[in-house]
């Protein structure tokens, strides 16, 4: 009897271990998702997956570029496309490791309602960034760079670097969902673009393609509103109070100069002037001159940089005022600091956004 029990225990342990390996082999682990319109009015969804490289169950996993591939599935909905991929491959689709979601700008007029609903119900981490792209999302996530097929982590780093440099707004799924669910509030979703540079010549290992963030698409209430260039996106970060680092190029009487502004601190204060919201914004930071003409005066470079910060804010202010979409969290400020005034707007702050007056000050100091 003891021998029988021991055999059962041993078999259970062995089968459990094999089961874990088998589960991995039966899964498609997705690292990025590209969404394009299909010819029949639905979606063509591209899944960049790690294929496992065909290693034996007992051997190490090959993480080389050759194990990364892109699979495509069509569907009237995103859920239908996922089910089609499962039936096509015979594997379960696992989205818990997704690094980035890329949506073709051809779909911007359809809003984000279905996308948000689908991803919030799936096993996608809600802290993942979702971005629009110029042209085909499938081509973006499958772009060939020096390293071969673009790994999802490289694309994610492009987006995160733009956010870190305050040239794009963070567009995590949860942030998009929260922003578009609030009346009048808006968010500038980064626009990812593949650009072709000069031909690399005889060296076939060097790609002439580059991927970068070139601006954003402003979305409010799951509707696209308008496009924003990189300068307006930087201004949004400044007026929203969440810019930390920014690189600037400025013109001086001696020529062009560039500087990096770090340790940015932004103080915002709400008041009212003639019945309209008055937003006072004070921007401070430490600068480091990266390049400048030999005879350029430092005081002029700093003065031009401070003017450039104000110009970025003005671009963003105009963008928000023209549509009445709250890109700077003005409604939340009114609700928090002026609750009596908030009641007058009835939860819709579009008129307050259009009539808001901004006093913006910038002061930079040397490292």
C-alpha positions as CSV (number, residue, x, y, z in Angstrom):
1,X,0.0,0.0,0.0
2,X,2.9,2.3,0.9
3,X,4.5,1.6,-2.5
4,X,1.2,2.5,-4.3
5,X,0.9,5.8,-2.4
6,X,4.5,6.7,-3.2
7,X,3.9,6.0,-6.9
8,X,0.8,8.2,-6.9
9,X,2.6,11.1,-5.2
10,X,5.6,10.8,-7.5
11,X,3.4,10.7,-10.6
12,X,1.5,13.8,-9.4
13,X,4.7,15.8,-8.9
14,X,6.0,14.8,-12.4
15,X,2.8,15.5,-14.1
16,X,2.5,18.9,-12.4
17,X,5.9,19.9,-13.7
18,X,5.1,18.8,-17.2
19,X,1.8,20.6,-17.0
20,X,3.5,23.9,-16.5
21,X,5.8,23.4,-19.5
22,X,2.8,22.3,-21.5
23,X,0.8,25.3,-20.5
24,X,3.5,27.6,-21.8
25,X,3.7,25.7,-25.1
26,X,-0.1,26.0,-25.5
27,X,0.0,29.8,-25.0
28,X,0.7,32.7,-27.4
29,X,2.4,35.2,-25.2
30,X,1.6,38.6,-26.8
31,X,4.0,41.5,-26.3
32,X,2.4,44.2,-28.5
33,X,-0.9,44.7,-30.4
34,X,-1.5,46.6,-33.5
35,X,-5.0,47.5,-34.6
36,X,-5.9,48.5,-38.2
37,X,-9.3,48.8,-40.0
38,X,-10.2,45.8,-42.1
39,X,-11.9,45.9,-45.5
40,X,-15.2,44.6,-44.1
41,X,-15.6,47.3,-41.5
42,X,-14.1,45.4,-38.7
43,X,-10.5,45.2,-37.4
44,X,-7.3,43.6,-38.5
45,X,-5.3,42.9,-35.4
46,X,-1.6,42.2,-35.4
47,X,-0.1,40.4,-32.4
48,X,3.7,40.4,-31.9
49,X,4.4,37.2,-30.0
50,X,7.4,35.3,-28.6
51,X,7.3,32.0,-30.3
52,X,9.6,30.1,-28.0
53,X,12.1,29.2,-30.7
54,X,11.2,25.5,-30.8
55,X,13.4,24.6,-27.8
56,X,13.0,21.3,-26.1
57,X,11.0,21.2,-22.9
58,X,14.1,20.7,-20.9
59,X,16.3,23.2,-22.7
60,X,16.8,26.9,-22.2
61,X,14.5,29.4,-23.9
62,X,16.0,31.2,-26.9
63,X,15.1,34.9,-26.6
64,X,16.8,35.9,-29.9
65,X,15.0,38.1,-32.5
66,X,14.3,34.9,-34.6
67,X,11.7,33.9,-32.0
68,X,9.7,37.1,-32.4
69,X,7.0,37.0,-35.0
70,X,3.8,38.8,-35.9
71,X,0.5,37.0,-36.3
72,X,-2.6,38.6,-37.8
73,X,-6.3,37.9,-37.2
74,X,-9.5,39.7,-38.5
75,X,-12.7,40.2,-36.7
76,X,-15.8,42.4,-36.5
77,X,-14.7,43.1,-32.9
78,X,-11.4,42.9,-31.0
79,X,-12.7,39.9,-29.1
80,X,-13.7,38.1,-32.3
81,X,-10.2,38.7,-33.7
82,X,-8.6,37.2,-30.6
83,X,-10.9,34.2,-30.8
84,X,-10.0,33.8,-34.5
85,X,-6.3,33.8,-33.5
86,X,-6.9,31.1,-30.9
87,X,-8.8,28.9,-33.4
88,X,-6.1,29.5,-36.1
89,X,-3.2,28.5,-33.9
90,X,-4.8,26.1,-31.5
91,X,-3.3,28.1,-28.6
92,X,-4.7,30.3,-25.8
93,X,-3.9,34.0,-26.3
94,X,-2.2,35.6,-23.2
95,X,-2.2,39.4,-23.1
96,X,-0.8,39.8,-19.6
97,X,2.7,40.6,-21.0
98,X,1.6,43.2,-23.5
99,X,4.1,46.1,-23.6
100,X,2.3,48.5,-26.0
101,X,-1.0,48.9,-27.9
102,X,-0.8,50.7,-31.3
103,X,-3.9,52.0,-33.0
104,X,-3.8,53.2,-36.6
105,X,-4.8,56.8,-37.0
106,X,-7.2,55.6,-39.7
107,X,-9.5,54.5,-36.8
108,X,-9.3,57.8,-34.9
109,X,-12.8,58.9,-36.0
110,X,-14.3,55.7,-34.5
111,X,-13.5,56.8,-31.0
112,X,-12.1,54.6,-28.2
113,X,-15.2,53.1,-26.7
114,X,-14.8,49.6,-27.8
115,X,-11.0,49.5,-27.4
116,X,-11.3,50.7,-23.8
117,X,-14.1,48.3,-23.0
118,X,-12.3,45.3,-24.5
119,X,-8.9,45.9,-22.8
120,X,-10.5,46.6,-19.4
121,X,-12.2,43.3,-19.6
122,X,-9.1,41.4,-20.8
123,X,-6.0,40.4,-18.9
124,X,-4.1,43.4,-20.3
125,X,-2.3,45.4,-17.6
126,X,-4.2,48.7,-17.4
127,X,-0.9,50.5,-16.9
128,X,0.1,49.7,-20.5
129,X,0.4,52.7,-22.9
130,X,-2.0,52.9,-25.9
131,X,-0.9,55.1,-28.8
132,X,-2.0,56.1,-32.2
133,X,0.3,55.6,-35.2
134,X,0.6,57.2,-38.6
135,X,-0.6,54.7,-41.2
136,X,-0.5,51.0,-40.6
137,X,-0.2,49.7,-37.0
138,X,0.9,46.3,-38.3
139,X,3.9,47.9,-40.1
140,X,4.8,49.9,-37.0
141,X,5.0,46.9,-34.6
142,X,6.8,44.9,-37.3
143,X,9.3,47.6,-38.3
144,X,12.8,46.3,-39.2
145,X,15.5,48.2,-37.3
146,X,19.2,47.4,-36.8
147,X,18.2,44.7,-34.3
148,X,15.9,43.0,-36.8
149,X,12.2,42.9,-36.2
150,X,11.3,45.6,-33.7
151,X,11.0,44.1,-30.2
152,X,8.0,45.4,-28.3
153,X,10.2,46.6,-25.5
154,X,12.0,49.0,-28.0
155,X,8.7,50.5,-29.1
156,X,7.6,50.9,-25.5
157,X,10.9,52.7,-24.7
158,X,10.3,55.1,-27.6
159,X,7.0,56.1,-26.0
160,X,8.3,56.2,-22.4
161,X,11.3,58.3,-23.5
162,X,9.0,60.9,-25.1
163,X,6.9,61.0,-21.9
164,X,10.0,61.3,-19.8
165,X,11.2,64.2,-22.0
166,X,7.8,65.9,-21.6
167,X,7.1,65.7,-25.4
168,X,4.2,63.4,-25.0
169,X,1.5,62.7,-22.4
170,X,1.4,59.4,-20.6
171,X,-1.4,57.4,-22.2
172,X,-1.9,54.4,-20.1
173,X,-5.2,52.6,-20.6
174,X,-6.5,53.6,-17.1
175,X,-5.5,57.2,-17.7
176,X,-7.3,57.4,-21.0
177,X,-10.4,55.7,-19.6
178,X,-10.5,58.1,-16.6
179,X,-10.0,61.2,-18.8
180,X,-12.6,60.4,-21.5
181,X,-15.2,59.4,-18.9
182,X,-15.2,62.9,-17.4
183,X,-17.3,65.6,-19.0
184,X,-15.2,68.0,-21.0
185,X,-11.9,66.5,-19.9
186,X,-9.5,65.4,-22.6
187,X,-6.2,63.6,-23.1
188,X,-3.5,63.9,-25.9
189,X,-2.7,60.4,-26.9
190,X,0.9,60.1,-28.4
191,X,1.2,59.7,-32.2
192,X,3.9,57.1,-33.1
193,X,5.4,57.4,-36.6
194,X,7.9,55.4,-38.7
195,X,10.2,57.6,-40.8
196,X,12.5,56.7,-43.6
197,X,15.9,58.4,-43.5
198,X,18.8,58.3,-45.9
199,X,19.8,55.0,-47.5
200,X,22.3,53.1,-45.4
201,X,24.3,52.1,-48.5
202,X,26.0,48.8,-48.8
203,X,25.7,47.9,-45.1
204,X,22.5,45.9,-45.0
205,X,22.6,45.6,-41.2
206,X,21.9,49.3,-40.7
207,X,18.3,50.3,-41.1
208,X,17.2,53.6,-42.6
209,X,14.0,53.6,-40.6
210,X,13.4,55.3,-37.3
211,X,10.5,55.3,-34.9
212,X,9.5,58.3,-32.9
213,X,6.7,60.3,-31.3
214,X,5.8,63.2,-33.6
215,X,2.8,64.7,-31.7
216,X,-0.5,63.6,-30.4
217,X,-4.2,63.2,-31.1
218,X,-6.5,64.9,-28.6
219,X,-9.4,62.8,-27.5
220,X,-12.4,63.8,-25.4
221,X,-15.4,61.7,-24.4
222,X,-14.0,58.8,-26.6
223,X,-14.1,61.2,-29.6
224,X,-11.0,62.5,-31.4
225,X,-10.9,66.2,-31.4
226,X,-7.8,67.3,-33.3
227,X,-4.1,66.8,-33.8
228,X,-1.5,68.4,-31.7
229,X,2.2,68.8,-32.7
230,X,5.1,68.0,-30.4
231,X,5.3,71.6,-29.1
232,X,1.6,71.7,-28.1
233,X,2.0,68.3,-26.4
234,X,4.9,69.8,-24.4
235,X,2.8,72.8,-23.5
236,X,0.0,70.5,-22.3
237,X,2.5,68.8,-19.9
238,X,3.6,72.2,-18.6
239,X,0.1,73.6,-18.1
240,X,-1.1,70.4,-16.5
241,X,1.8,70.6,-14.0
242,X,3.4,67.2,-14.7
243,X,6.5,68.1,-16.9
244,X,9.8,67.0,-15.3
245,X,12.4,67.4,-18.0
246,X,12.5,69.1,-21.3
247,X,15.1,69.8,-24.1
248,X,14.9,73.1,-26.0
249,X,16.5,74.6,-29.1
250,X,16.4,78.4,-29.2
251,X,17.7,81.1,-31.6
252,X,19.9,83.9,-30.3
253,X,21.6,86.8,-32.1
254,X,24.7,84.6,-32.4
255,X,22.9,81.5,-33.8
256,X,21.1,78.5,-32.5
257,X,21.7,77.0,-29.1
258,X,20.3,74.0,-27.2
259,X,19.8,73.3,-23.5
260,X,18.3,70.7,-21.2
261,X,16.0,71.8,-18.5
262,X,15.7,69.4,-15.5
263,X,14.1,69.4,-12.1
264,X,11.1,71.3,-13.4
265,X,8.7,72.4,-10.7
266,X,5.3,73.8,-11.6
267,X,2.9,75.6,-9.2
268,X,-0.7,76.2,-10.3
269,X,-3.1,78.5,-8.6
270,X,-6.8,78.9,-9.3
271,X,-8.6,82.3,-9.1
272,X,-11.4,84.2,-10.9
273,X,-11.3,87.3,-12.9
274,X,-14.5,88.8,-14.3
275,X,-16.3,85.6,-13.6
276,X,-13.8,83.5,-15.6
277,X,-11.2,81.1,-14.2
278,X,-7.7,82.7,-13.8
279,X,-5.0,80.1,-13.8
280,X,-1.6,81.3,-12.5
281,X,1.2,78.9,-13.5
282,X,4.8,79.4,-12.2
283,X,7.4,77.2,-13.9
284,X,10.9,76.8,-12.5
285,X,13.8,74.5,-13.4
286,X,17.5,74.1,-13.7
287,X,19.2,74.4,-17.1
288,X,22.3,73.1,-18.7
289,X,23.5,74.5,-22.0
290,X,24.3,71.6,-24.3
291,X,25.6,73.6,-27.4
292,X,25.9,77.2,-28.3
293,X,27.8,79.5,-30.6
294,X,31.2,80.5,-29.3
295,X,30.3,84.2,-28.8
296,X,26.7,83.6,-27.5
297,X,25.8,85.2,-24.2
298,X,24.4,82.9,-21.6
299,X,21.9,85.4,-20.3
300,X,20.4,85.7,-23.8
301,X,20.2,81.9,-24.2
302,X,18.3,81.6,-20.8
303,X,16.0,84.5,-21.7
304,X,15.1,82.9,-25.0
305,X,14.5,79.5,-23.3
306,X,12.1,81.1,-20.8
307,X,10.2,82.7,-23.7
308,X,10.1,79.3,-25.4
309,X,8.4,77.8,-22.4
310,X,5.8,80.4,-22.5
311,X,5.3,79.8,-26.2
312,X,4.8,76.1,-25.7
313,X,2.1,76.9,-23.1
314,X,0.4,79.3,-25.4
315,X,0.1,76.7,-28.1
316,X,-1.5,74.3,-25.7
317,X,-3.8,77.0,-24.3
318,X,-5.1,77.8,-27.8
319,X,-5.6,74.1,-28.6
320,X,-7.8,73.7,-25.5
321,X,-9.7,77.0,-25.8
322,X,-10.7,76.4,-29.4
323,X,-12.5,73.1,-28.6
324,X,-13.4,73.6,-25.0
325,X,-11.8,70.3,-24.1
326,X,-10.1,70.3,-20.7
327,X,-6.5,69.2,-21.3
328,X,-5.2,70.7,-18.1
329,X,-7.6,69.4,-15.4
330,X,-9.2,72.8,-14.9
331,X,-12.5,71.2,-14.0
332,X,-10.9,69.1,-11.3
333,X,-9.2,72.3,-9.9
334,X,-12.6,74.1,-9.8
335,X,-14.3,71.1,-8.1
336,X,-11.5,71.0,-5.5
337,X,-10.8,74.6,-4.8
338,X,-14.0,76.4,-5.7
339,X,-16.9,74.0,-5.1
340,X,-19.5,76.8,-5.0
341,X,-18.4,77.9,-8.5
342,X,-18.3,74.3,-9.6
343,X,-22.1,74.0,-9.0
344,X,-22.7,76.8,-11.5
345,X,-21.1,74.7,-14.3
346,X,-23.2,71.6,-13.6
347,X,-20.3,69.3,-14.2
348,X,-19.7,70.6,-17.7
349,X,-16.6,72.8,-17.7
350,X,-16.2,73.4,-21.4
351,X,-17.3,77.0,-21.2
352,X,-14.9,77.5,-18.2
353,X,-12.1,76.0,-20.3
354,X,-12.9,78.3,-23.3
355,X,-13.0,81.5,-21.1
356,X,-10.0,80.7,-18.8
357,X,-7.3,83.2,-18.5
358,X,-3.7,82.1,-17.9
359,X,-0.8,84.0,-16.3
360,X,2.3,81.9,-17.0
361,X,5.8,82.7,-15.6
362,X,9.0,80.9,-16.2
363,X,12.3,81.3,-14.3
364,X,15.3,79.1,-14.9
365,X,18.5,78.8,-12.9
366,X,21.8,77.2,-13.6
367,X,22.8,73.7,-12.3
